[in-house]
Amino acid sequence: MYQLSKNTTFFAFFDANKVFISGIQVANTTSFTTPATAVYVRFSEVNGNMSTGQMLEVGSVKTAFEEYTVTLP
């Protein structure tokens, strides 16, 4: 199971060879389960969410949103 920081609309799932497996349309949810053979996921969201970022994480519990940062040694 995976968690997103915000609602999103469309998911597309791909196998290890980047071949499309399936897609789903969801509303008012931030969790989803991938098909068993999925290795890659692509999601699309409404423009209103684009400026505030999105975070994808593994697990059944959604944690607080963290802004993207780059840390160099």
C-alpha positions in Angstrom: 0.0 0.0 0.0 1.1 3.6 -0.7 0.1 6.9 0.6 0.0 10.3 -1.1 0.2 13.6 0.8 -2.8 15.0 -1.2 -5.7 13.7 -3.3 -4.9 12.9 -6.8 -7.0 11.8 -9.8 -5.3 9.3 -12.1 -2.8 6.5 -11.6 -1.0 4.4 -14.3 0.9 1.3 -13.5 3.8 -0.2 -15.5 5.8 -3.4 -15.2 9.7 -3.8 -15.1 9.9 -3.3 -18.8 7.8 -0.1 -18.6 4.9 -1.7 -20.3 1.5 -0.3 -19.2 -0.4 -2.7 -17.0 -3.5 -0.8 -15.9 -4.8 2.6 -14.8 -7.3 3.8 -12.2 -9.2 7.0 -11.6 -9.8 7.8 -7.9 -11.4 10.6 -6.0 -11.1 11.8 -2.4 -8.4 9.2 -1.4 -4.7 9.4 -0.7 -4.0 5.6 -0.5 -3.8 3.0 -3.1 -2.5 -0.5 -3.8 -0.6 -1.4 -6.9 -1.1 -4.4 -9.2 1.2 -7.3 -8.2 3.4 -6.9 -11.2 3.7 -3.1 -11.0 7.2 -1.7 -10.7 6.5 1.9 -11.8 3.6 4.2 -11.0 2.7 7.6 -12.7 0.1 9.9 -11.2 -1.6 13.0 -12.5 -3.3 15.6 -10.4 -5.3 18.7 -10.8 -3.5 22.0 -11.4 -4.5 23.3 -8.0 -2.3 20.8 -6.2 0.8 21.3 -8.4 2.1 24.4 -6.6 2.0 22.8 -3.2 3.8 19.6 -4.0 3.1 15.9 -3.6 4.8 13.2 -1.5 4.5 9.5 -2.2 5.5 7.0 0.5 5.2 3.2 1.2 3.0 2.0 4.0 -0.5 2.2 5.4 0.2 5.4 7.5 0.5 8.8 6.0 3.1 11.0 7.6 3.5 14.8 7.5 4.4 16.4 4.2 8.1 17.3 3.8 9.3 19.8 1.3 11.8 18.6 -1.3 15.3 19.4 -0.3 18.8 18.7 -1.7 21.5 18.0 0.8 25.1 17.8 -0.4 28.0 16.3 1.6 
